[in-house]
Amino acid sequence: MSHVMNTYARQPVAFVRGEGVWLWDEQGRKYLDALAGIAVNTLGYAHPKLTKALTERIKSGVLHTSNLWRIPDQEAAADRIAEITGLDEVFFCNSGLEANEAAIKIARKYGHDKGIAEPAIIVMEKAFHGRSLATLSATGNRKVQAGFEPLVSGFVRVPLNDLDAVRLVAEHNRNIAAVMIEPIQGEGGINVSRLEYLRDLKALCDKHEWLFISDEIQCGLGRTGKWFVYQHAGFKPDVVPLAKGLASGVPVGACVTGGRANGVFKPGNHGSTFGGNPLAMTAVVATIDIVKEEGLIERAAKTGETIRSEVRKLALPGVTDIRGMGSMIGVELERACGELVLQALQAGLVLNVTADNVVRMLPPLVMSEAEGRQVVERLAPLLKAFLEKRVAA
Ligand SMILES: Cc1ncc(COP(=O)(O)O)c(C=O)c1O
């Protein structure tokens, strides 16, 4: 019996080696990876430049110092993040939920600084923000919350892409300090916000002096054809929580601020022992530099579009929607399809199913269009068999 706590329904496979977009299991079987460890492995596996940077960091002997001292790699990473986000200040932590926790604290502190005693944050239905008490309370999925009540208060929920719902809250609730949104919901089923809606939502935030928090933990970092989804909409949010793909596999989180959110945290307001340590920061700097040098944002946009259009060409009845942006891809089926994950593994393909009936693909940004076509070649017979089974039943 394993002593690992049973918090995940795991598939019976262990990947022990990787190169590019390929993984090998303990038996030496080869898999094409269309998931990147759920949007984490930006550079795929064994990227030589990342390996070199991390090896040098390890050889230096300094994996960790402390935020009590200056950390030059942290300063370099913050400079790069400021450049790609267009924002100003970066707080480093170790995961997505921590980045969101920092964002929620900033929103509350911002509210208090404005004289709101009990600040509240508008959040979206079907959103996922993490599994700490505050972030699961912000999450719009009862399954994540059930059993952990009492929830953290101060979240007001509205449907995605519904500006009137937000306006209505604005009319009746004087405690709002911020809006928190995943501009493309990942766990919720690859639900894409309309760009017009995002712009209008930002205008509403400006009108009421609310913070706009864009949780780009899953959708950010080049995956959609720009560094961040808000850049497609053409504005800058006040707070951008990041994690996942930021260090291509080394655990990291970052809460980035600009505009009204700058300077809200003062010394002593927040902290993290590991946050921004030299090991993680080396990986952040290398990841961002490599994405730029190798044109991976453009590649992710093309490969993702190729995957979507190849799936569309299959014209399968029972596929109810094909959506996403760049290499954030959702194929919605007419019924729950969790069994496809194991079937795909057996066919040498790594993917995921979310929101019960959405096949989710988040390939590494290094995936080529030819490899993207191979993803669909492997997926197509599985989809056909799965959907035909229904017709036969
Ligand atoms: C949009 C979003 N926010 C937050 C999180 C939480 O990140 P972590 O699992 O690193 O705590 C996730 C993880 O899936 C996510 O997709």
The ligand as an SDF file (V2000), in Angstrom:
LIG
                    3D

 16 16  0  0  0  0  0  0  0  0999 V2000
   -6.7300   29.3320  -13.0460 C   0  0  0  0  0  0  0  0  0  0  0  0
   -6.1040   28.6340  -11.8810 C   0  0  0  0  0  0  0  0  0  0  0  0
   -5.9220   29.3030  -10.7340 N   0  0  0  0  0  0  0  0  0  0  0  0
   -5.3500   28.7220   -9.6700 C   0  0  0  0  0  0  0  0  0  0  0  0
   -4.9380   27.4070   -9.6890 C   0  0  0  0  0  0  0  0  0  0  0  0
   -4.3070   26.7860   -8.4840 C   0  0  0  0  0  0  0  0  0  0  0  0
   -2.9530   26.5480   -8.7200 O   0  0  0  0  0  0  0  0  0  0  0  0
   -2.1410   25.5280   -7.7990 P   0  0  0  0  0  0  0  0  0  0  0  0
   -2.6670   24.1630   -8.0770 O   0  0  0  0  0  0  0  0  0  0  0  0
   -0.7140   25.7100   -8.2320 O   0  0  0  0  0  0  0  0  0  0  0  0
   -2.3630   25.9410   -6.3900 O   0  0  0  0  0  0  0  0  0  0  0  0
   -5.1350   26.6650  -10.8660 C   0  0  0  0  0  0  0  0  0  0  0  0
   -4.7420   25.2490  -10.9250 C   0  0  0  0  0  0  0  0  0  0  0  0
   -5.2530   24.4780  -11.7010 O   0  0  0  0  0  0  0  0  0  0  0  0
   -5.7230   27.2870  -11.9790 C   0  0  0  0  0  0  0  0  0  0  0  0
   -5.9310   26.6190  -13.1260 O   0  0  0  0  0  0  0  0  0  0  0  0
  1  2  1  0
  2  3  1  0
  2 15  2  0
  3  4  2  0
  4  5  1  0
  5  6  1  0
  5 12  2  0
  6  7  1  0
  7  8  1  0
  8  9  2  0
  8 10  1  0
  8 11  1  0
 12 13  1  0
 12 15  1  0
 13 14  2  0
 15 16  1  0
M  END
$$$$
